[in-house]
Amino acid sequence: MTLHLAEPAMAPVRTRSFHTMARRALEMLYQHRVLSTQQLHVLLTEPENRRERPDYLRKQLGELHAAGLVNRVRAQGGGSGPGRIQSQPYLWFLTDSGAESVEEAAELPSRPYRVTPESVAGARQAHTLAVNDVGVAFAEHARRLGHECGPLDWTPEVANRIRDGQRRFEDDHVISDAVLNYVHVERGRRTMLSFFIELDRATMTSARLAAKLHAYGRLYEYVPQSPDRARRMPNATRPAWMYNYPVFPRVLVVLDAAPPRHGEPDRRPQRLAARTDDLYTRVAADVRLNRLKDDIAIGVTTLQQLQQHGPCAPIFTPLMRGTPANRPALTDLYLATK
């Protein structure tokens, strides 16, 4: 694997000497690990002031890079040859010095995970960017509608324990691709919503994705017990999720797929529609989820629909309502059905 890195940077300088845009970019990169120039451009500029070319943002990122606070690689892409490589956008991430500068400000929850050029260029690059595309879509449409969902209102890779024990971390926890907070504002009434985001790029089987949704059912019912038997309370009934969330977050599955190669027809809509059908059937057959259908809401849409229409449009298929032969109509982010 070839990494296309810029030249080594100079020694870091203090963050507070930078423009507000640069400081905000550091915070976003700290929280979201890696963002493209375009994603940063959308998050950092209001639509009415947004130019097609993010020249000023590039200047600010260049200064951060020269100061040793950020680094960059070219995004992965098809084709070959140096010309093709240079046409791919930059992906930005914090250096250790950049992460430390954000932590010194103590304005964001600390994240011990550090990003490296190798991790950015790894196999999960497209998945990480697509998860952030989901957050960007929510933030952009919230801005348009007068709702609240800012650049720091989603957190990637949030783990919640689903059973006692000391097995593999992946066996004891459900790891959401992101947890996103959204405030819906209508006629002066504010409704706070939280979502578990699952981004599927059609790289896992529908059975594995359905198993991930089953794990949310386990999370809903999991009541932690003390490892010390003598201290266990037989009447403990409070589920673990209640310690972190005022209400159980809705689960949103966002489907995406790699674009077709040059000259090939785009069959993504058909593939993702079939995947929705498979997921609906599997969830309908899940005994635990059916038992909890009045307590948990799960909806599925595509990234393209989310970006084009926004989460307040009827773009979600509610997976736990109706039957495969008689589904309810598409609904919005509330996942409510009549």
Phi and psi restraints in degrees (value plus and minus 20) as a CYANA .aco file:
   2 THR   PHI    -124.9   -84.9
   2 THR   PSI     106.5   146.5
   3 LEU   PHI    -119.8   -79.8
   3 LEU   PSI     111.1   151.1
   4 HIS   PHI    -123.0   -83.0
   4 HIS   PSI      64.9   104.9
   5 LEU   PHI    -116.2   -76.2
   5 LEU   PSI     133.5   173.5
   6 ALA   PHI     -97.6   -57.6
   6 ALA   PSI     155.8   195.8
   7 GLU   PHI     -85.9   -45.9
   7 GLU   PSI     133.4   173.4
   8 PRO   PHI     -73.8   -33.8
   8 PRO   PSI     121.2   161.2
   9 ALA   PHI    -109.2   -69.2
   9 ALA   PSI     146.2   186.2
  10 MET   PHI     -99.0   -59.0
  10 MET   PSI     156.3   196.3
  11 ALA   PHI     -83.6   -43.6
  11 ALA   PSI     124.1   164.1
  12 PRO   PHI     -86.9   -46.9
  12 PRO   PSI     131.4   171.4
  13 VAL   PHI    -137.0   -97.0
  13 VAL   PSI     151.5   191.5
  14 ARG   PHI     -89.5   -49.5
  14 ARG   PSI     119.1   159.1
  15 THR   PHI     -80.9   -40.9
  15 THR   PSI     -56.8   -16.8
  16 ARG   PHI     -87.6   -47.6
  16 ARG   PSI     -28.5    11.5
  17 SER   PHI    -102.1   -62.1
  17 SER   PSI     -25.0    15.0
  18 PHE   PHI    -113.9   -73.9
  18 PHE   PSI     143.3   183.3
  19 HIS   PHI     -85.1   -45.1
  19 HIS   PSI     137.6   177.6
  20 THR   PHI     -74.8   -34.8
  20 THR   PSI     -60.6   -20.6
  21 MET   PHI     -79.7   -39.7
  21 MET   PSI     -62.0   -22.0
  22 ALA   PHI     -86.0   -46.0
  22 ALA   PSI     -61.4   -21.4
  23 ARG   PHI     -84.7   -44.7
  23 ARG   PSI     -60.4   -20.4
  24 ARG   PHI     -86.1   -46.1
  24 ARG   PSI     -56.9   -16.9
  25 ALA   PHI     -82.1   -42.1
  25 ALA   PSI     -60.0   -20.0
  26 LEU   PHI     -80.4   -40.4
  26 LEU   PSI     -63.5   -23.5
  27 GLU   PHI     -83.5   -43.5
  27 GLU   PSI     -62.6   -22.6
  28 MET   PHI     -85.6   -45.6
  28 MET   PSI     -60.9   -20.9
  29 LEU   PHI     -87.7   -47.7
  29 LEU   PSI     -53.2   -13.2
  30 TYR   PHI     -85.0   -45.0
  30 TYR   PSI     -64.2   -24.2
  31 GLN   PHI     -95.4   -55.4
  31 GLN   PSI     -60.7   -20.7
  32 HIS   PHI    -122.9   -82.9
  32 HIS   PSI     -20.0    20.0
  33 ARG   PHI      54.7    94.7
  33 ARG   PSI     -74.9   -34.9
  34 VAL   PHI    -167.4  -127.4
  34 VAL   PSI     113.8   153.8
  35 LEU   PHI    -158.5  -118.5
  35 LEU   PSI     126.9   166.9
  36 SER   PHI    -100.0   -60.0
  36 SER   PSI     144.4   184.4
  37 THR   PHI     -77.8   -37.8
  37 THR   PSI     -61.4   -21.4
  38 GLN   PHI     -87.5   -47.5
  38 GLN   PSI     -60.2   -20.2
  39 GLN   PHI     -81.7   -41.7
  39 GLN   PSI     -64.1   -24.1
  40 LEU   PHI     -82.9   -42.9
  40 LEU   PSI     -59.2   -19.2
  41 HIS   PHI     -80.1   -40.1
  41 HIS   PSI     -65.5   -25.5
  42 VAL   PHI     -87.3   -47.3
  42 VAL   PSI     -61.9   -21.9
  43 LEU   PHI     -90.7   -50.7
  43 LEU   PSI     -50.6   -10.6
  44 LEU   PHI    -115.5   -75.5
  44 LEU   PSI     -28.6    11.4
  45 THR   PHI    -148.6  -108.6
  45 THR   PSI     121.1   161.1
  46 GLU   PHI     -91.5   -51.5
  46 GLU   PSI     125.9   165.9
  47 PRO   PHI     -74.8   -34.8
  47 PRO   PSI     -59.3   -19.3
  48 GLU   PHI     -91.1   -51.1
  48 GLU   PSI     -38.9     1.1
  49 ASN   PHI    -127.9   -87.9
  49 ASN   PSI     -15.0    25.0
  50 ARG   PHI    -105.8   -65.8
  50 ARG   PSI      99.6   139.6
  51 ARG   PHI    -107.2   -67.2
  51 ARG   PSI     137.5   177.5
  52 GLU   PHI     -83.4   -43.4
  52 GLU   PSI     -60.3   -20.3
  53 ARG   PHI    -122.4   -82.4
  53 ARG   PSI     102.5   142.5
  54 PRO   PHI    -101.5   -61.5
  54 PRO   PSI      39.6    79.6
  55 ASP   PHI     -83.2   -43.2
  55 ASP   PSI     -64.0   -24.0
  56 TYR   PHI     -86.6   -46.6
  56 TYR   PSI     -60.7   -20.7
  57 LEU   PHI     -81.1   -41.1
  57 LEU   PSI     -62.8   -22.8
  58 ARG   PHI     -81.3   -41.3
  58 ARG   PSI     -57.4   -17.4
  59 LYS   PHI     -83.9   -43.9
  59 LYS   PSI     -63.7   -23.7
  60 GLN   PHI     -84.7   -44.7
  60 GLN   PSI     -62.9   -22.9
  61 LEU   PHI     -84.4   -44.4
  61 LEU   PSI     -56.2   -16.2
  62 GLY   PHI     -82.9   -42.9
  62 GLY   PSI     -58.8   -18.8
  63 GLU   PHI     -88.2   -48.2
  63 GLU   PSI     -58.9   -18.9
  64 LEU   PHI     -84.4   -44.4
  64 LEU   PSI     -57.7   -17.7
  65 HIS   PHI     -87.5   -47.5
  65 HIS   PSI     -62.9   -22.9
  66 ALA   PHI     -83.8   -43.8
  66 ALA   PSI     -48.3    -8.3
  67 ALA   PHI    -104.2   -64.2
  67 ALA   PSI     -22.6    17.4
  68 GLY   PHI      60.3   100.3
  68 GLY   PSI      -3.2    36.8
  69 LEU   PHI    -115.3   -75.3
  69 LEU   PSI     -44.2    -4.2
  70 VAL   PHI    -153.0  -113.0
  70 VAL   PSI     139.5   179.5
  71 ASN   PHI    -153.0  -113.0
  71 ASN   PSI     155.6   195.6
  72 ARG   PHI    -173.0  -133.0
  72 ARG   PSI     132.1   172.1
  73 VAL   PHI    -156.0  -116.0
  73 VAL   PSI     142.0   182.0
  74 ARG   PHI     -99.8   -59.8
  74 ARG   PSI     121.0   161.0
  75 ALA   PHI     -85.7   -45.7
  75 ALA   PSI     131.4   171.4
  76 GLN   PHI     -89.9   -49.9
  76 GLN   PSI     129.9   169.9
  77 GLY   PHI    -184.4  -144.4
  77 GLY   PSI     144.9   184.9
  78 GLY   PHI     -95.9   -55.9
  78 GLY   PSI     158.3   198.3
  79 GLY   PHI      63.3   103.3
  79 GLY   PSI    -196.4  -156.4
  80 SER   PHI    -168.7  -128.7
  80 SER   PSI     147.8   187.8
  81 GLY   PHI      78.6   118.6
  81 GLY   PSI     132.9   172.9
  82 PRO   PHI     -82.3   -42.3
  82 PRO   PSI     -53.1   -13.1
  83 GLY   PHI     -83.2   -43.2
  83 GLY   PSI     -59.9   -19.9
  84 ARG   PHI     -86.0   -46.0
  84 ARG   PSI     -59.8   -19.8
  85 ILE   PHI     -82.2   -42.2
  85 ILE   PSI     -64.6   -24.6
  86 GLN   PHI     -88.1   -48.1
  86 GLN   PSI     -39.7     0.3
  87 SER   PHI    -101.0   -61.0
  87 SER   PSI     -32.4     7.6
  88 GLN   PHI     -98.6   -58.6
  88 GLN   PSI     122.7   162.7
  89 PRO   PHI     -91.9   -51.9
  89 PRO   PSI     140.7   180.7
  90 TYR   PHI     -98.3   -58.3
  90 TYR   PSI     124.2   164.2
  91 LEU   PHI    -131.7   -91.7
  91 LEU   PSI     112.2   152.2
  92 TRP   PHI    -129.8   -89.8
  92 TRP   PSI     124.1   164.1
  93 PHE   PHI    -173.1  -133.1
  93 PHE   PSI     141.7   181.7
  94 LEU   PHI    -103.0   -63.0
  94 LEU   PSI     123.9   163.9
  95 THR   PHI     -99.0   -59.0
  95 THR   PSI     154.1   194.1
  96 ASP   PHI     -78.1   -38.1
  96 ASP   PSI     -60.1   -20.1
  97 SER   PHI     -85.0   -45.0
  97 SER   PSI     -58.6   -18.6
  98 GLY   PHI     -84.8   -44.8
  98 GLY   PSI     -63.2   -23.2
  99 ALA   PHI     -83.3   -43.3
  99 ALA   PSI     -61.0   -21.0
 100 GLU   PHI     -84.9   -44.9
 100 GLU   PSI     -56.3   -16.3
 101 SER   PHI     -85.6   -45.6
 101 SER   PSI     -56.4   -16.4
 102 VAL   PHI     -89.9   -49.9
 102 VAL   PSI     -61.2   -21.2
 103 GLU   PHI     -86.0   -46.0
 103 GLU   PSI     -52.3   -12.3
 104 GLU   PHI     -84.0   -44.0
 104 GLU   PSI     -50.9   -10.9
 105 ALA   PHI     -92.3   -52.3
 105 ALA   PSI     -43.1    -3.1
 106 ALA   PHI      36.4    76.4
 106 ALA   PSI      16.9    56.9
 107 GLU   PHI    -123.9   -83.9
 107 GLU   PSI     -30.4     9.6
 108 LEU   PHI    -144.2  -104.2
 108 LEU   PSI     131.9   171.9
 109 PRO   PHI     -78.3   -38.3
 109 PRO   PSI     116.3   156.3
 110 SER   PHI     -88.2   -48.2
 110 SER   PSI     117.5   157.5
 111 ARG   PHI    -145.5  -105.5
 111 ARG   PSI      91.2   131.2
 112 PRO   PHI     -87.8   -47.8
 112 PRO   PSI     -38.9     1.1
 113 TYR   PHI     -85.4   -45.4
 113 TYR   PSI     112.7   152.7
 114 ARG   PHI    -133.7   -93.7
 114 ARG   PSI     119.1   159.1
 115 VAL   PHI    -110.8   -70.8
 115 VAL   PSI     120.0   160.0
 116 THR   PHI    -144.2  -104.2
 116 THR   PSI     140.0   180.0
 117 PRO   PHI     -76.0   -36.0
 117 PRO   PSI     -56.4   -16.4
 118 GLU   PHI     -86.6   -46.6
 118 GLU   PSI     -60.2   -20.2
 119 SER   PHI     -90.1   -50.1
 119 SER   PSI     -55.9   -15.9
 120 VAL   PHI     -86.1   -46.1
 120 VAL   PSI     -58.4   -18.4
 121 ALA   PHI    -106.5   -66.5
 121 ALA   PSI     -14.9    25.1
 122 GLY   PHI     -96.4   -56.4
 122 GLY   PSI    -191.7  -151.7
 123 ALA   PHI     -87.7   -47.7
 123 ALA   PSI     -42.1    -2.1
 124 ARG   PHI    -113.7   -73.7
 124 ARG   PSI      -7.7    32.3
 125 GLN   PHI     -78.2   -38.2
 125 GLN   PSI     -71.6   -31.6
 126 ALA   PHI     -82.6   -42.6
 126 ALA   PSI     -57.3   -17.3
 127 HIS   PHI     -85.4   -45.4
 127 HIS   PSI     -65.8   -25.8
 128 THR   PHI     -80.6   -40.6
 128 THR   PSI     -64.1   -24.1
 129 LEU   PHI     -85.6   -45.6
 129 LEU   PSI     -57.3   -17.3
 130 ALA   PHI     -88.1   -48.1
 130 ALA   PSI     -57.8   -17.8
 131 VAL   PHI     -80.8   -40.8
 131 VAL   PSI     -63.2   -23.2
 132 ASN   PHI     -88.7   -48.7
 132 ASN   PSI     -49.1    -9.1
 133 ASP   PHI     -81.8   -41.8
 133 ASP   PSI     -56.3   -16.3
 134 VAL   PHI     -82.7   -42.7
 134 VAL   PSI     -68.2   -28.2
 135 GLY   PHI     -81.6   -41.6
 135 GLY   PSI     -61.4   -21.4
 136 VAL   PHI     -82.2   -42.2
 136 VAL   PSI     -60.7   -20.7
 137 ALA   PHI     -83.4   -43.4
 137 ALA   PSI     -64.0   -24.0
 138 PHE   PHI     -80.8   -40.8
 138 PHE   PSI     -66.7   -26.7
 139 ALA   PHI     -84.0   -44.0
 139 ALA   PSI     -61.2   -21.2
 140 GLU   PHI     -86.8   -46.8
 140 GLU   PSI     -63.4   -23.4
 141 HIS   PHI     -94.0   -54.0
 141 HIS   PSI     -52.4   -12.4
 142 ALA   PHI     -82.5   -42.5
 142 ALA   PSI     -61.1   -21.1
 143 ARG   PHI     -81.7   -41.7
 143 ARG   PSI     -61.9   -21.9
 144 ARG   PHI     -86.9   -46.9
 144 ARG   PSI     -56.2   -16.2
 145 LEU   PHI    -113.3   -73.3
 145 LEU   PSI     -24.9    15.1
 146 GLY   PHI      60.5   100.5
 146 GLY   PSI      -0.8    39.2
 147 HIS   PHI    -111.8   -71.8
 147 HIS   PSI    -195.4  -155.4
 148 GLU   PHI    -144.6  -104.6
 148 GLU   PSI      97.3   137.3
 149 CYS   PHI    -184.6  -144.6
 149 CYS   PSI      80.4   120.4
 150 GLY   PHI    -116.5   -76.5
 150 GLY   PSI    -198.8  -158.8
 151 PRO   PHI     -82.4   -42.4
 151 PRO   PSI     -39.3     0.7
 152 LEU   PHI    -128.7   -88.7
 152 LEU   PSI      -4.5    35.5
 153 ASP   PHI    -112.7   -72.7
 153 ASP   PSI     -10.0    30.0
 154 TRP   PHI    -152.7  -112.7
 154 TRP   PSI     124.7   164.7
 155 THR   PHI    -141.4  -101.4
 155 THR   PSI     104.6   144.6
 156 PRO   PHI     -99.0   -59.0
 156 PRO   PSI     130.9   170.9
 157 GLU   PHI      30.0    70.0
 157 GLU   PSI      51.5    91.5
 158 VAL   PHI    -123.0   -83.0
 158 VAL   PSI     105.9   145.9
 159 ALA   PHI    -123.1   -83.1
 159 ALA   PSI     116.1   156.1
 160 ASN   PHI    -147.8  -107.8
 160 ASN   PSI     111.2   151.2
 161 ARG   PHI     -88.7   -48.7
 161 ARG   PSI     120.6   160.6
 162 ILE   PHI    -141.9  -101.9
 162 ILE   PSI     -22.3    17.7
 163 ARG   PHI    -185.9  -145.9
 163 ARG   PSI     138.1   178.1
 164 ASP   PHI     -94.9   -54.9
 164 ASP   PSI     142.9   182.9
 165 GLY   PHI     100.2   140.2
 165 GLY   PSI     158.1   198.1
 166 GLN   PHI    -149.6  -109.6
 166 GLN   PSI      38.0    78.0
 167 ARG   PHI    -108.9   -68.9
 167 ARG   PSI    -184.3  -144.3
 168 ARG   PHI     -79.9   -39.9
 168 ARG   PSI     126.3   166.3
 169 PHE   PHI     -75.3   -35.3
 169 PHE   PSI     -61.2   -21.2
 170 GLU   PHI     -86.8   -46.8
 170 GLU   PSI     -44.7    -4.7
 171 ASP   PHI    -102.7   -62.7
 171 ASP   PSI     -47.2    -7.2
 172 ASP   PHI    -114.0   -74.0
 172 ASP   PSI     -30.0    10.0
 173 HIS   PHI    -153.8  -113.8
 173 HIS   PSI     133.2   173.2
 174 VAL   PHI    -122.9   -82.9
 174 VAL   PSI     106.4   146.4
 175 ILE   PHI    -128.2   -88.2
 175 ILE   PSI      87.0   127.0
 176 SER   PHI     -96.1   -56.1
 176 SER   PSI     123.7   163.7
 177 ASP   PHI     -82.2   -42.2
 177 ASP   PSI     -51.5   -11.5
 178 ALA   PHI    -185.1  -145.1
 178 ALA   PSI     136.3   176.3
 179 VAL   PHI    -136.4   -96.4
 179 VAL   PSI     105.4   145.4
 180 LEU   PHI    -141.3  -101.3
 180 LEU   PSI     117.0   157.0
 181 ASN   PHI    -130.7   -90.7
 181 ASN   PSI     120.1   160.1
 182 TYR   PHI    -164.3  -124.3
 182 TYR   PSI     116.1   156.1
 183 VAL   PHI    -131.9   -91.9
 183 VAL   PSI      93.8   133.8
 184 HIS   PHI    -109.2   -69.2
 184 HIS   PSI     104.1   144.1
 185 VAL   PHI    -136.3   -96.3
 185 VAL   PSI     102.3   142.3
 186 GLU   PHI    -164.9  -124.9
 186 GLU   PSI      99.5   139.5
 187 ARG   PHI      33.4    73.4
 187 ARG   PSI      21.7    61.7
 188 GLY   PHI      60.9   100.9
 188 GLY   PSI     -25.2    14.8
 189 ARG   PHI    -114.3   -74.3
 189 ARG   PSI     108.7   148.7
 190 ARG   PHI    -126.8   -86.8
 190 ARG   PSI     106.2   146.2
 191 THR   PHI    -139.9   -99.9
 191 THR   PSI      98.1   138.1
 192 MET   PHI    -109.1   -69.1
 192 MET   PSI     106.9   146.9
 193 LEU   PHI    -143.8  -103.8
 193 LEU   PSI     125.6   165.6
 194 SER   PHI    -147.8  -107.8
 194 SER   PSI     128.4   168.4
 195 PHE   PHI    -157.2  -117.2
 195 PHE   PSI     118.0   158.0
 196 PHE   PHI    -107.1   -67.1
 196 PHE   PSI     102.2   142.2
 197 ILE   PHI    -120.8   -80.8
 197 ILE   PSI     108.3   148.3
 198 GLU   PHI    -140.2  -100.2
 198 GLU   PSI      96.4   136.4
 199 LEU   PHI    -122.2   -82.2
 199 LEU   PSI     101.3   141.3
 200 ASP   PHI    -140.5  -100.5
 200 ASP   PSI      97.9   137.9
 201 ARG   PHI    -118.2   -78.2
 201 ARG   PSI       6.5    46.5
 202 ALA   PHI      41.0    81.0
 202 ALA   PSI      10.6    50.6
 203 THR   PHI    -120.1   -80.1
 203 THR   PSI     -31.0     9.0
 204 MET   PHI    -136.7   -96.7
 204 MET   PSI     140.0   180.0
 205 THR   PHI     -89.9   -49.9
 205 THR   PSI     137.0   177.0
 206 SER   PHI     -84.6   -44.6
 206 SER   PSI     -48.5    -8.5
 207 ALA   PHI     -85.8   -45.8
 207 ALA   PSI     -60.8   -20.8
 208 ARG   PHI     -88.7   -48.7
 208 ARG   PSI     -58.5   -18.5
 209 LEU   PHI     -85.7   -45.7
 209 LEU   PSI     -60.0   -20.0
 210 ALA   PHI     -84.2   -44.2
 210 ALA   PSI     -55.9   -15.9
 211 ALA   PHI     -84.4   -44.4
 211 ALA   PSI     -54.8   -14.8
 212 LYS   PHI     -84.3   -44.3
 212 LYS   PSI     -60.3   -20.3
 213 LEU   PHI     -88.0   -48.0
 213 LEU   PSI     -55.9   -15.9
 214 HIS   PHI     -78.8   -38.8
 214 HIS   PSI     -56.0   -16.0
 215 ALA   PHI     -83.4   -43.4
 215 ALA   PSI     -48.6    -8.6
 216 TYR   PHI     -88.2   -48.2
 216 TYR   PSI     -51.6   -11.6
 217 GLY   PHI     -84.0   -44.0
 217 GLY   PSI     -60.2   -20.2
 218 ARG   PHI     -84.4   -44.4
 218 ARG   PSI     -59.8   -19.8
 219 LEU   PHI     -81.2   -41.2
 219 LEU   PSI     -61.6   -21.6
 220 TYR   PHI     -80.6   -40.6
 220 TYR   PSI     -54.9   -14.9
 221 GLU   PHI    -118.2   -78.2
 221 GLU   PSI     -28.6    11.4
 222 TYR   PHI     -90.9   -50.9
 222 TYR   PSI     101.7   141.7
 223 VAL   PHI    -133.4   -93.4
 223 VAL   PSI      92.9   132.9
 224 PRO   PHI     -88.2   -48.2
 224 PRO   PSI     128.4   168.4
 225 GLN   PHI    -144.9  -104.9
 225 GLN   PSI     129.2   169.2
 226 SER   PHI     -86.9   -46.9
 226 SER   PSI     118.8   158.8
 227 PRO   PHI     -84.8   -44.8
 227 PRO   PSI     -39.7     0.3
 228 ASP   PHI    -106.7   -66.7
 228 ASP   PSI      89.4   129.4
 229 ARG   PHI     -75.4   -35.4
 229 ARG   PSI     -55.7   -15.7
 230 ALA   PHI     -86.7   -46.7
 230 ALA   PSI     -43.0    -3.0
 231 ARG   PHI    -120.3   -80.3
 231 ARG   PSI     -19.8    20.2
 232 ARG   PHI     -90.0   -50.0
 232 ARG   PSI     123.0   163.0
 233 MET   PHI    -126.7   -86.7
 233 MET   PSI      94.6   134.6
 234 PRO   PHI     -83.0   -43.0
 234 PRO   PSI     -41.5    -1.5
 235 ASN   PHI    -120.8   -80.8
 235 ASN   PSI      -5.6    34.4
 236 ALA   PHI     -84.8   -44.8
 236 ALA   PSI     103.2   143.2
 237 THR   PHI    -150.5  -110.5
 237 THR   PSI     -26.2    13.8
 238 ARG   PHI    -100.5   -60.5
 238 ARG   PSI      96.0   136.0
 239 PRO   PHI     -82.6   -42.6
 239 PRO   PSI     132.4   172.4
 240 ALA   PHI     -82.8   -42.8
 240 ALA   PSI     -54.5   -14.5
 241 TRP   PHI     -83.2   -43.2
 241 TRP   PSI     -44.9    -4.9
 242 MET   PHI     -87.1   -47.1
 242 MET   PSI     -37.9     2.1
 243 TYR   PHI     -97.5   -57.5
 243 TYR   PSI     -34.5     5.5
 244 ASN   PHI    -138.0   -98.0
 244 ASN   PSI     -43.0    -3.0
 245 TYR   PHI    -154.6  -114.6
 245 TYR   PSI     114.9   154.9
 246 PRO   PHI     -85.3   -45.3
 246 PRO   PSI     -55.1   -15.1
 247 VAL   PHI    -155.7  -115.7
 247 VAL   PSI     138.8   178.8
 248 PHE   PHI     -88.9   -48.9
 248 PHE   PSI     103.3   143.3
 249 PRO   PHI     -81.7   -41.7
 249 PRO   PSI     126.5   166.5
 250 ARG   PHI     -88.3   -48.3
 250 ARG   PSI     130.6   170.6
 251 VAL   PHI    -125.1   -85.1
 251 VAL   PSI     100.8   140.8
 252 LEU   PHI    -133.0   -93.0
 252 LEU   PSI     100.3   140.3
 253 VAL   PHI    -118.4   -78.4
 253 VAL   PSI      99.9   139.9
 254 VAL   PHI    -131.9   -91.9
 254 VAL   PSI      98.7   138.7
 255 LEU   PHI    -114.3   -74.3
 255 LEU   PSI     121.2   161.2
 256 ASP   PHI    -168.2  -128.2
 256 ASP   PSI     148.3   188.3
 257 ALA   PHI    -175.8  -135.8
 257 ALA   PSI     136.0   176.0
 258 ALA   PHI     -83.8   -43.8
 258 ALA   PSI     121.2   161.2
 259 PRO   PHI     -86.6   -46.6
 259 PRO   PSI     137.6   177.6
 260 PRO   PHI     -88.4   -48.4
 260 PRO   PSI     136.3   176.3
 261 ARG   PHI     -90.5   -50.5
 261 ARG   PSI     142.4   182.4
 262 HIS   PHI     -76.9   -36.9
 262 HIS   PSI     108.2   148.2
 263 GLY   PHI      70.7   110.7
 263 GLY   PSI     -31.6     8.4
 264 GLU   PHI    -112.3   -72.3
 264 GLU   PSI     126.9   166.9
 265 PRO   PHI     -88.8   -48.8
 265 PRO   PSI     131.6   171.6
 266 ASP   PHI    -108.3   -68.3
 266 ASP   PSI      85.0   125.0
 267 ARG   PHI    -124.2   -84.2
 267 ARG   PSI      -5.6    34.4
 268 ARG   PHI     -80.3   -40.3
 268 ARG   PSI     -63.2   -23.2
 269 PRO   PHI     -77.6   -37.6
 269 PRO   PSI     -62.1   -22.1
 270 GLN   PHI     -87.9   -47.9
 270 GLN   PSI     -60.5   -20.5
 271 ARG   PHI     -84.2   -44.2
 271 ARG   PSI     -63.4   -23.4
 272 LEU   PHI     -93.5   -53.5
 272 LEU   PSI     -51.7   -11.7
 273 ALA   PHI     -85.2   -45.2
 273 ALA   PSI     -61.4   -21.4
 274 ALA   PHI     -85.2   -45.2
 274 ALA   PSI     -56.8   -16.8
 275 ARG   PHI     -87.2   -47.2
 275 ARG   PSI     -57.9   -17.9
 276 THR   PHI     -81.8   -41.8
 276 THR   PSI     -62.0   -22.0
 277 ASP   PHI     -80.4   -40.4
 277 ASP   PSI     -65.8   -25.8
 278 ASP   PHI     -82.5   -42.5
 278 ASP   PSI     -62.3   -22.3
 279 LEU   PHI     -87.9   -47.9
 279 LEU   PSI     -59.6   -19.6
 280 TYR   PHI     -80.6   -40.6
 280 TYR   PSI     -64.1   -24.1
 281 THR   PHI     -85.5   -45.5
 281 THR   PSI     -63.1   -23.1
 282 ARG   PHI     -87.0   -47.0
 282 ARG   PSI     -62.0   -22.0
 283 VAL   PHI     -85.7   -45.7
 283 VAL   PSI     -58.4   -18.4
 284 ALA   PHI     -82.2   -42.2
 284 ALA   PSI     -46.4    -6.4
 285 ALA   PHI    -111.9   -71.9
 285 ALA   PSI     -21.6    18.4
 286 ASP   PHI    -104.0   -64.0
 286 ASP   PSI      95.1   135.1
 287 VAL   PHI     -82.8   -42.8
 287 VAL   PSI     -64.8   -24.8
 288 ARG   PHI     -83.1   -43.1
 288 ARG   PSI     -69.1   -29.1
 289 LEU   PHI     -84.4   -44.4
 289 LEU   PSI     -55.4   -15.4
 290 ASN   PHI     -86.3   -46.3
 290 ASN   PSI     -55.2   -15.2
 291 ARG   PHI     -85.8   -45.8
 291 ARG   PSI     -47.6    -7.6
 292 LEU   PHI    -125.1   -85.1
 292 LEU   PSI      -2.5    37.5
 293 LYS   PHI     -84.6   -44.6
 293 LYS   PSI     -39.8     0.2
 294 ASP   PHI    -109.7   -69.7
 294 ASP   PSI     -25.1    14.9
 295 ASP   PHI    -132.6   -92.6
 295 ASP   PSI     -46.3    -6.3
 296 ILE   PHI    -141.1  -101.1
 296 ILE   PSI     118.2   158.2
 297 ALA   PHI    -137.6   -97.6
 297 ALA   PSI     108.2   148.2
 298 ILE   PHI    -148.0  -108.0
 298 ILE   PSI     108.7   148.7
 299 GLY   PHI    -150.1  -110.1
 299 GLY   PSI     134.3   174.3
 300 VAL   PHI    -151.1  -111.1
 300 VAL   PSI     119.5   159.5
 301 THR   PHI    -167.9  -127.9
 301 THR   PSI    -193.6  -153.6
 302 THR   PHI    -133.3   -93.3
 302 THR   PSI     135.8   175.8
 303 LEU   PHI     -81.8   -41.8
 303 LEU   PSI     -58.0   -18.0
 304 GLN   PHI     -82.5   -42.5
 304 GLN   PSI     -63.1   -23.1
 305 GLN   PHI     -85.5   -45.5
 305 GLN   PSI     -60.3   -20.3
 306 LEU   PHI     -83.2   -43.2
 306 LEU   PSI     -63.5   -23.5
 307 GLN   PHI     -88.8   -48.8
 307 GLN   PSI     -57.4   -17.4
 308 GLN   PHI     -98.3   -58.3
 308 GLN   PSI     -63.6   -23.6
 309 HIS   PHI    -128.0   -88.0
 309 HIS   PSI     -43.5    -3.5
 310 GLY   PHI      68.0   108.0
 310 GLY   PSI     141.0   181.0
 311 PRO   PHI     -93.1   -53.1
 311 PRO   PSI     -34.9     5.1
 312 CYS   PHI    -108.6   -68.6
 312 CYS   PSI     -19.9    20.1
 313 ALA   PHI    -110.8   -70.8
 313 ALA   PSI     138.7   178.7
 314 PRO   PHI     -94.8   -54.8
 314 PRO   PSI      63.0   103.0
 315 ILE   PHI    -141.7  -101.7
 315 ILE   PSI     -23.5    16.5
 316 PHE   PHI    -122.9   -82.9
 316 PHE   PSI     113.9   153.9
 317 THR   PHI    -109.7   -69.7
 317 THR   PSI      95.0   135.0
 318 PRO   PHI     -92.7   -52.7
 318 PRO   PSI     100.1   140.1
 319 LEU   PHI    -100.5   -60.5
 319 LEU   PSI     -39.8     0.2
 320 MET   PHI    -130.4   -90.4
 320 MET   PSI       8.8    48.8
 321 ARG   PHI    -151.8  -111.8
 321 ARG   PSI     129.2   169.2
 322 GLY   PHI      50.3    90.3
 322 GLY   PSI    -179.3  -139.3
 323 THR   PHI    -152.9  -112.9
 323 THR   PSI     142.3   182.3
 324 PRO   PHI     -74.8   -34.8
 324 PRO   PSI     -50.1   -10.1
 325 ALA   PHI    -108.4   -68.4
 325 ALA   PSI     -35.8     4.2
 326 ASN   PHI    -162.6  -122.6
 326 ASN   PSI      57.2    97.2
 327 ARG   PHI    -103.1   -63.1
 327 ARG   PSI     132.0   172.0
 328 PRO   PHI     -93.2   -53.2
 328 PRO   PSI     146.3   186.3
 329 ALA   PHI     -88.3   -48.3
 329 ALA   PSI     140.1   180.1
 330 LEU   PHI     -79.6   -39.6
 330 LEU   PSI     130.9   170.9
 331 THR   PHI    -158.4  -118.4
 331 THR   PSI     156.8   196.8
 332 ASP   PHI    -112.7   -72.7
 332 ASP   PSI    -184.6  -144.6
 333 LEU   PHI     -85.3   -45.3
 333 LEU   PSI     -35.7     4.3
 334 TYR   PHI     -92.5   -52.5
 334 TYR   PSI     -40.9    -0.9
 335 LEU   PHI      38.4    78.4
 335 LEU   PSI       8.4    48.4
 336 ALA   PHI    -106.7   -66.7
 336 ALA   PSI     126.1   166.1
 337 THR   PHI    -149.3  -109.3
 337 THR   PSI     129.0   169.0
